[in-house]
Amino acid sequence: VTKDMRSHSKAINFGLIYGMSAFGLTRSTDLTLAEAEDFVKAYFRKFPGVKKYLDGIRRQAAEIGYVETLLGRKRWLRDITSNNATVRSFAERNAINAPIQGSAADMIKVAMINIHNEFSKMDIKSRMVLQVHDELVFDVYKPELDLIKPIIEKHMQNALPLKVPVEVGMGTGTNWLEAH
């Protein structure tokens, strides 16, 4: 896989899920409009469940006026039935984005609570110190590293019951940059 192929794949995956058109895809890649249209068609042929989900979430949002995260937090979308196509499209993109990003936020918070609770039952010096998007940062007492890594991984992977596996990557270092 070349760097360009990876770049195109990333743009397509994230872009299409969040409502990017073929024209939008041309702006984030070096693809022509015809190539981008072919990519979009091929993507949805390969992953028909994604198209079904996207269409369903738009329809549901228009019918009830909101979308929900996995834990039931609601994102109200007052413009989802707007007659103004630009305004409605923005609300539709929010309808798609909110359950994904919001559920990820739910998951990280549940993991943080569970990790904190398990750490609290242990006589350890290591502490969770920071959340950055989908990452947690810990101040780890070196002799405890092998003890706490599996705890963190377990709670990150199992924060919520899902039908897909959650991959967890970990890094260590004397600072956040080194840990990446």
Secondary structure as GFF3:
##gff-version 3
##sequence-region A 1 180
A	DSSP	alpha_helix	3	17	.	.	.	ID=ss1
A	DSSP	alpha_helix	22	28	.	.	.	ID=ss2
A	DSSP	alpha_helix	33	46	.	.	.	ID=ss3
A	DSSP	alpha_helix	48	64	.	.	.	ID=ss4
A	DSSP	beta_strand	66	68	.	.	.	ID=ss5
A	DSSP	beta_strand	74	76	.	.	.	ID=ss6
A	DSSP	alpha_helix	85	120	.	.	.	ID=ss7
A	DSSP	beta_strand	127	132	.	.	.	ID=ss8
A	DSSP	beta_strand	135	139	.	.	.	ID=ss9
A	DSSP	three_ten_helix	142	144	.	.	.	ID=ss10
A	DSSP	alpha_helix	145	157	.	.	.	ID=ss11
A	DSSP	alpha_helix	176	179	.	.	.	ID=ss12
###
